[in-house]
């Protein structure tokens, strides 16, 4: 598996913190997918995340 760059690690940490803060009081399942999950991201790979509400979700903000 290729070694992750410090910039990639920093980006993943920032996304994780933002998602956890945004959905701190919600019942959701958050998952990572794509090349980052497989461990083969390229320099221009995005961060694929999915957020699945476990109950009806109708928040407008």
N, C-alpha and C positions, 0 to 999 in steps of 0.2 A: 504494500500500500504506500502511495507517495506521501511524503512528509508534508504536513500543512504549514503554510507560511504564517508568520506572526500577524500579517495583515488579515489573512483569512480567519484566523482564530479570533482576532479582535472584532471583525465584522460579525462573526457568529455570536460572540458574547453580547454585542450591542443589540442584535436582533432578538436574542433570547431575553435580555433584560426588558426590551420594549414590549414584547409579547406578554411576558409575565406581569409587567406593570399594568398593561392595558386590560388584561383579562383576569386580574387577581381575584375578583369577586364573582367570576362567572364560572359556570360548570361547562367547560369545554375540553376537548381533546386536541392537543397541538402536536403536529408531526412534521418532520423534515423529510424531504424526498429529493430525488434526482442525483446528480453527480456527487454532491457533497455526502449524501448517504452512502453511495457506493464506494466513496473514497477515491474518486478519480476526477476531481474538479480541474478545470483549466483556468487560465488567468482571467478569462472573461465570464466564468460561470456565475450565474445568479444564485441566490439562496432560495430554494423552493420550500415553502412552508404551507401547511394546510391547517385550518382551524375549523373544527367541527363542533358546533353547539350540541350538547347532550340533551337539551330541552329547548322548547320554542324560544327563539331569540328575536326580539323586536326592539333593539336599542337604537334610537336615533340621536346621534351626536357627532 
